[in-house]
Amino acid sequence: MEGADGAGEPGRRRQFGCASFNQDSTSLALGTRSGYQLFSLTSVEKLDCIHESANTPDVYIVERLFSSSLVVVVSAAMPQRMNIYHFKKGTEICNYSYPSSILSVKLNRQRLVVFLEESIYVHNIKDMKLLKTLLDTPSNPSGLCALSTNQSSSYLAYPGSVTSGDIVVHDTNSLSTVVTIPAHDSPLAALAFNASATKLASASEKGTVIRVFSVPEGERLFEFRRGMKRYVNISSLSFSLDAQFLCASSNTETVHIFKLEQLGASAEDEAATWTAYMGKMFSAASSYLPGPVSGMMSQDRAFATVHLLSSGQRNVCTLVTIQRLLRLLVATADGQLFIYNVDPQDGGECQLAYKHRLVGVDDETHSEEMKSEGGQLTQETHSFPSYAETAALPASGHATATLTGYSEDGGAKQGDVIPEHEFAVGPVCLDDENEFPPIRSCRTGTGDGQG
C-alpha cells in the first residue's frame, strides 16, 4: 500500500506496513513507512506507547519477544537483512543477512526462525547461533508459518506442499520433523498454535473450513465452517490463552470466533438451546445425505462474530483478557485497532468497546465519534518524540553475520563455521528477562489516566 510522505509530521498519515501481536498478546508492534512503534495492551480506553523508532524506513516485519526489550526488524530498503535491537537501550545487538528476501520471522524463548521463500533458518536465541537450515522447502512466497511459544516445547509449522494443504510440524529443540499433517485439499493460508503447543489450527486458500489438530500427534480434533457462500482469504488465526476459543479474520467484514468444546455423549450434557437442537437435527439428517453435504452440515458454526466497518483490509486478530474481560482485538491495514467485548457464555454479536487510530490522524478522524454504552469510542494517537531521541544510549559497534548456503547439518559448508559475532557490551543472553526487563512506558492518547 502507498502512503503519504512526511510520515513523521503531526496530522499526516503514516504508511501502515505491518502489524503483529507479541507471543502473549500483551503488546502490538506496527511497522510504518518511517519506522516502527510498540504499544502495550493493558487497557481498553488508552494505549501505552512503549517505543517509537523513526530510524528504519519501510518496515514490513517487526516482532517483539514477549514483554522484553528485544525487537526484530526487517526493512523493505534491505529485505535480506534482519536487525535485532535492544530498544530500551537504543542499540543494535546484531544483524544477519540471508541469500534472498526475508518473508517472516518468528521467535520464542528458545528459538528465532527466519523464513525465506524456499528455505528456513533456525537460530538459538540465546546466542543467535545457526542450529539448522532447512533447504529446498516447498515454495512459500507468503512466508506462512507458526512457531509455538510454550516454555517447554518449540514446534514449528509450515507448508509441506504447494498444491495441497499439508502441514510439516518440526521440533526446533530436537531439530527433527515430528509429523506431516494432510490438513486440507487446497494450499494453506493460515496457521496458529495454542499457548501450550498442544493444538494447531489451520485454514486453506479456500477459506471455508478451519481445522484444529493435536500436537504432536496430528489428529483432527475440531472442524469449523466459516461459511459456504464464497471463498475468502483468511489472514489470521489466533487461540485464546486458555485455548477455549479460536478467532479467524479474513478479507471480508466478518471475524468469526469458534468455541472449542467437546459435546457430551447425552442430550443432558448439551445446552438446551435452539442451536443445539438444530445441531442434533442436522446430525441425524446427515446420515442420509451424500458425504460432502453431510460433512458441511456436521461442522460447528461460529460461537461469536464481529462485523468490521469495512472489508477488503488486511488485518490481524487476537483474543486476550484485558481488565478481566475477554476481548477480541483487530488491527487493520489502515492503521486502526478495534477492541470488542466477547461474551464467553452466550457468544453472539460482539460489541465494539473502543477504536484507536494508531498511525496517523486526519480531518475525518478528528471529527469522527462513535457512541456506545461505554461512552466515546474514538481515540486519536498523536505523534510524539521518538523514545530513541530522548532516552537511548549511543549505539556501540556491532558485527554483521552473513549466512549463505549453509547445509542441512546446521552450520558447516566446506569446513566453514558460522562466524562468531560480538555484541555491544559482552555476550548478551537474548531471552533473559533480567537483561530485557519490562520498561515503563510513555503514554499517548487523549483523556485521563495514570502514566
Summary of the structure (lengths in Angstrom):
residues: 451
radius of gyration: 22.5
end to end distance: 34.2
largest distance: 72.7
contacts: 1460
relative contact order: 0.15
helix: 8%
strand: 42%
